Amino acid sequence: MADVIRVCLIGMGRTGKEIAKILLQQEDIDLVMAVCSETSNKIGKDLGEILNTRDTGIIVDSCRNLETNIFKYKPDVAIDFSNPEGTVRNAEILAKMKVRMVIGTTGFNEIQTKKLMSIAKNNKVGIVHAPNITLGVNVLMVLTNLAASILESYDCTIVESHFKDKKDAPSGTAKKIANEVLKGMSINRDINLHDLDYTEVPIHAVRAGGIIGRHEVVLASEYDKVEIAHESFSRTAFALGALKAVRFIHDKVGFFEMNDVLDLRHVMTRYLEREAYFRKQKIYNMELQEDQLPV
């Protein structure tokens, strides 16, 4: 059996609670810490009480005591689903103590994202920055890039929908999707990734009810349109993505995104190799059939 990964969970909102449930079910994961905000009424409660399950022996504590508890419980990886300011602050503490991170927090500005990259580099630790943490939405981004590269003359619009209390709009995932559109449409010209500006792609943000998360890409011409959509039905999708990221980052150093975790580059290479193999098969069969035709 592989070594057990000791995990600290930061953020006890709806997604954080779902992640906790999934982590507690894993044989190769030991959830050793649960952390909430300084003003939360969850402080001092057993995690099981918050999850409406049996007691776990894990007492939820304030982020104010993060460094003390890291010393005490010695996690290998921390999962952070809090807020941008808090996540950057937590990252500085965790990196200094050589604890790797999976960051699912959304709403970072460019300066904060660069700060996280710098923290990973300067402290030689591993960080997965994954505001787009579900498998499905990463597939959507690959398909969007591909479609935009083929339909580069089409107009593009993104519509993203989330629950009414989500603070950042547009979502971090929607911004990444917009950049995939721009990368795809620039296939026939050189472009610096640092020059990508997601605001060049119209994004419509909907905040209503309890919508967990939906992203839709519309590529339209005067004569037809293509729609690519992803929707999460349950926060379990986020939890499973976080679990995969933990298993990926626990022995790595560097700054990564979810496409690294899912190894999508390798998937695309395999796809192209398979298509080339099928094409060769088709040509071979056609030649075989020609040889068998009567003279």
N, C-alpha and C positions, 0 to 999 in steps of 0.2 A: 504493500500500500504506500502511496506517495506521502510525503511529509504533510502534516496538518498545517494549514495556513491560519494564523491567528489574526482576527479582523476586528477593527474598531469601526463602529457605525456612527457617523455624525449627521444629525438631522433626523428628527422624529416626527416629520409630517406624514402625509398620506403615503407618499412613495417610500419614505424611510421605513415606515412600519411594514410595508409589503416586502421590502428588502430583508428586514429582520426575520420575517416568517420563512423566507426562502433559505436564508443562511443557516437557520437553526435546523433545517432538514438535511443539510449536507454532511457527509461523513468526513470529507477532507477539509472542512471549514470549522474553526472554533471561534464563535463570536464571543469576544472577551470584554468588550466595552460598548456602551451605548451613550451617546452624548446629545444633549439638547441645548437650546438657547438659555441665556442667563435668566430670562423672565418666564420660562416655561413652567407650567404646573405639573410637568412630568418628573421634575427633579425629585430624587429620593424614592421613586416608585420602582418596583420590580418590572422588568421589561415584559414579563408574562402578563401582568395586570394591564398594561397598555395595549397588548395584543389580544387580550381576552382569552388567554390560554393559561396553562399551568405556570407556576413560578419557575423562573429560569436561573435565579441566583445572580442575574446581571442587574445591578442597580443603576438606573439612569442618572447621570450627573451633568452638571453644567459645563459648558465649553470653557468657562473661567478656570476650571481645574484640569484642562486638557493635558498640560505638560506633566503634572503630578501623576495623573492616571496612566499616561504613557510609560513613565518610569515603573509604575506598579504592575501593569498588565502586559507590557511588552508586545504589542501587536506588530505583525509583519506588514499589514496593509490597512489603510484607513479608507473608508468609502464616505465621501462628503456630498450630501444633498442639502446644503444650507442656503446661504446667500453669498453673492460675490465678495463683499467685503470680508465676511467671516471666513470664507474659504481661503482667501489669500492669507489672512492672518493665521489660520490653522496650518496652511501649507508651510509657512515659515518655521513653525514649531516642529511639525512632523518631519520635514526634510532635515532639519538640524539633528533630529534624533534618529535619522535613517529609516523612517517609516515611509513606505511607498504609498501612493494615493491613487484612488479612482475618483474622479471628480465628475459628478452628474449635475452639479449646480449650473443654472443657466443665467444669462443676463450680464455676462462679463463685457466690459468695454475693451478696446484694443490695448490700453495700457495695462490693465489687469491680466489679460492673457499673456502679454510679453513678460510680465512679472512672474507668472507661474512657470514659463519656459526658463527664465533666468534662475529661479529657485531650483528647478530640476538639474540644470547644468552645473550651477555653482556648488551644489551639495552632493552631486553624483548619486542621485536617487531616481527612481522611476515614478513617472506620473502619467496616468491616462486621463486626458482631458476629453470628456465625452458628453456634452450636452445632448448629443444625438445618440443615446445609448442603446436603443433597440435594434435588433437585427433587421427588421423590416424596413425601417426608415433609411438604413444604410444601403439596402438594396435599391430603394427608391432613388437615392443620390447617384448610384452607379447608372441606373437606367436613364435618369435625367441627363447626366453628362453625355451618355451615348445618343439619346434622342436629340439633344441640342446640337451635337456635332453633325448629325445628319440633316436636321431641320434648321440650319443656322439662319435662314432668312425669315423664319416664323417669329411672330410676336410671342412673348412669354409672360405669364402672370402666375404668381404663387398665392394660394389661399391657405392660411393656417388657422386652426380653431383649437382653443383650449378653454379650461374651466374659468369661470368669471373672476376668480381671485388671483390668477396668474399675473405677476407684476410686469414682466418684460414683454414688450411687443414692438416689433415682431420677435418671434422666438429665436433663440440661438440656432436651432435647427433650420428654420426658414432662411436665415442669413447664409448658412452653409449651403443649402440647396441653391440659393441664388448664385453663389460663387461657382457651384458646379455647372449651372446654366452658362455662366460667362466663360468658364474654362472650355466647355463643349463648343460654344459658338466661336471660340478663338482658334479652333483646330487648324485653320489654314493661315494663321499669322502668329508671329512671335509675340508673347506677352509675359510680363513679369508678374508672378503671383502676388507680389506686394502691391501691384497696381489694381487688383480686383476690387471693385466697389459694389457691394451687394445692392446699394440703393439704385443702381442702374436697372434693376429688375423690379417691377411693381410687386409689392407684397401687401396683401390685405389680411389684417389680423382680426379674428373674431374671438371675443371673450364672453362666454355665455354658459350658464348652467353648470353642469358637471362634466362637460366634454373633457375626456382624458387627453386626447391629442389626435389631431388629424392634419395632414399636410397634403395638398393637392397642387400639382404642376399642370398648367394648361399651356400648350404650344399650339398656336392657331395661325392659319393663313387665311386668304380670302375664300378658300375653297374647302378646307377641312381643318380638323383639329385633333390633337392627341392629348389625352389626359392620363396622368400617372398619379396615383394616390396611395397613401398609407394611413391607416387608422388604428390606434391602440384601443382595444376593448377593455383592457384591464391593466393596472399598474404592475401586474406580474411580468409583463413584457419588459418593463424597466429593470425589475429585480433580476431577471434572467440575464439581461445584458450586463448589469453590474457584476453578477457572479462570474460571467465569462471574463470580464475585464480583470477581476481579482486574480483569477487563475493565470491570466496572461502576465500581469505585471509583477507578481510576487518575487520573481528572481531576475528582474531586468532593471537597467539604468537608462534613463533618457526620457524624452517627452514624446508621448504617443497619442494618437487619436483612435477612434473606434474602428476605422478602416484597417488600422494595423492589427488590432485585436482579432478582427474577423478575417485577416489575410486576404482581402478582396483582390489585391493585385495578382496573387497566385491563382485565385479562382478564375479571373479573367484570362490569364495565360493558359490555364487548363482548358477553358472554353474554346479559345482560338486553336489550340492544338487538336482538340477533338473535332472541331469543324474541318480542319485541314485533313484529318484522317478520314472523315466521312466523304470529303470531296474526292480524295484519292480512290476510295472504295467505289464511288459512283463512276468515276472515269474508267477504272479497271473493269467494272461490270459492263459498261457500255462497249468497251473494246472487245470484251469476251463475247458479247452478243453479236457484234459485227463479224467476228471470226467464224461464228456458227451459222451465219446467213448463207444460203445456197448460192453458188456462183452462177 
